């Protein structure tokens, strides 16, 4: 029993289920980033609509008035971050009935994600809708569903990775990850699938076995899934080149496999972008008067790449410190983070966990060539994320709207750079240190949440 309990993946499940449930209960309704938009998008799925609705060219969805009232009420706390959530009002909202026949058109900017990003949450919502659950109970049950999906994917990732289980645990237990996992969004599926992808890639890199076509197909499916979930993370396909060529069953197919995977990913991304542009044309939202056509912006970037890189560099310098701390914790709509000292401490143990290798992990390191590929991947993901945000919000000379959660794949890749031969930590007492510090930081995160909203 003791041996089973202290397996890394089981320990992760226990501690993260505990903290995740606390986060989702303490966090008031619709206070996580884009939480109402994600719920309303799924509500459209339950009505048989894959896209958003339109009314007088405004984008939105036909929803129960009860949900609209909750959304309008909690918008106050997003706009006025100093305002606290009255618990008596939460108790009153808890009594509100769904009354799904009383509907109205609600204007909002719908997400562009596919049903894959919401699986299986939209199926759970469909059942809750049939059973006529109250709006507030639907919100919290949907949050719990998101948390379970995230925990299941990360549990599997930690279980299958042959090396760096402690690093996987600490990264998966980031306060930011658990907070987002306990909210209604697509991050639970995206972050969890990303961890499975990293774990499977580690198997292909570090396990001593020949790689066959079936395993490469699995790698290709995982990278295609990531492109479906968030196309900005497509540069992760470059991790293919971390896999030693001599491990392939047929080394002559090494580059052929890569180009097939790359082509499939590019074809999907191109089709997805064209589709989104088509369905979004001739629609109006609250930002419509501020934006120009994305095609014009892309053309300008291609014609004047150095001018655009100046904007990216200026943004990085200006917001670099914010990004550094925001990837550790971000609560509300970036309205609160844990103290910098606690975030620095978590960064410290994350880096230590990358260098920690028990005796069972032999020959676990990345070559100089591998680190060059990893660094290139970090840069490309960063540029991809920043450019996506720029095309969406179009702020200059600073690109605003970039959140730490967008950069999580780059953070994991950054930790991989510390996997080396020269500095290898083997003392088992470090695992105790990792556990203690992670629990302290998660406790501080919970206190920060309470102070922020109540």
C-alpha positions, 0 to 999 in steps of 0.5 A: 500500500505504501509503495503504491501511494508513493508512486509519483503519478499517484501522489500527483493525483492525490495532492492535485485533486485536493488543491484543484477542488479547493480552487474550483470551489473558492473561485467565484463563478465566471471569474476565470479567463473567458469562462462564460464564453467557453460555457456558452459555446458548449451550450450551443453544442447542446442545441446542435450548433457547431458555430456561434449564432448571429443577430443583426451581425452581432456574434453571440448565442441564444441562452437561458436568461438565468445564465445571462443574468449571472454573467452580467452580475459577475462582470462587475467583479472583472471590471472593478477588481477591488470589489469583493464577492458578497457570499449572500449574493452567491447563496441567492444565485444558488437558488436560481432555477435554470428555466431553459425555456426562458431564453434571450440572445446574449452578445459575446465574442465566441471562442474559435475552438472545435468540439475536440477542445471541449470533449467530454465536457459538452457531453456532461453539459448536455446531460445536466441540461436534460436533468434541469440542474440549476445554473450554479450547480452546472458551473461547478460540475463543469469545473469539476469535469475539467479538473478530472480531465486534466488530472487524468491526462497528467496522471497518464503522462507521469506514468508513461514518461521513463524519466523526469517524473518529478519534473512532470509532477511539479510542472503539472501541479503549477498553481496556474495549471490547477487553477485553469484546470478547475475552471470551464475552458479548453486549457484542461484538455490542451495542457493535459494533452501537451503533457502526454505529448512530452511524456511520449516524446521522452519515451521515444528519446530515452527508452532503449528500444527500436522505434517502429512506424506504429510509434511514429504514427502515435507521435504524429497523432499527438502533435496533430491533436495539439495543433487542433487544440492550439495551432500556435503550439505547432512548432512542437513538431520540431521535437521529432528531431530529438529522437535519435535517428539510429533508433528507427527501424528504418532510418532511411524513413527518418525525414519522410516521416517528419515531412508527412507529420509536418504536412498534415499539421500545416494542412489542418492549421490552414483549413482551420484559419480559413474556416474561422475567417469565413465564419467570422466575416460580416460579424460585429463585436465590441472590438470591431471598430478598433481592428483592421483585417488580419490579412493586411497585418500579415502582409505588413509583417511579411513586408517589414519583418524587422519592424515587427521584430522590434515590436516583439522585442519591446514587448518582451523587455517591457512584460518579461518580468510579468511573464516570468511570474504569470506562468507560475500563478494567475488568478481571476483575469490576471487580477492576482498572483502569488508573492514574487518570493513564492514564485521564485521558490517554485521556479527554483524547484522546477529547475532542480527537478529537471536536474534531478535523476535517480539511479534508475535514470541512466544516460538521461541528458540532451546533447548540444544539438538537442538543446539547439533544437529545443531553444529554436522550438522555444523561440518559434512558440513564443513568436507564434503566440505573440503574433497570434495575440497581435493579430487578435488584439492589434495593440502597438507598439506594445502587444498586450493581452499575452498571458502566462498560460499561453507560454506554458509549452515554452516553459516546459521546453526551457526546463528541458535545457537543464537536463544535462550530464555534468550537474546531476542531482541524485539525493532522494531528500530532494523529492521531499523538498519538492513536495514541501515547497509545492504544498507551501506555494499551493497553500499561498495560492489558495490564500491569494484567491480568498483575499482577492475575491472575498 
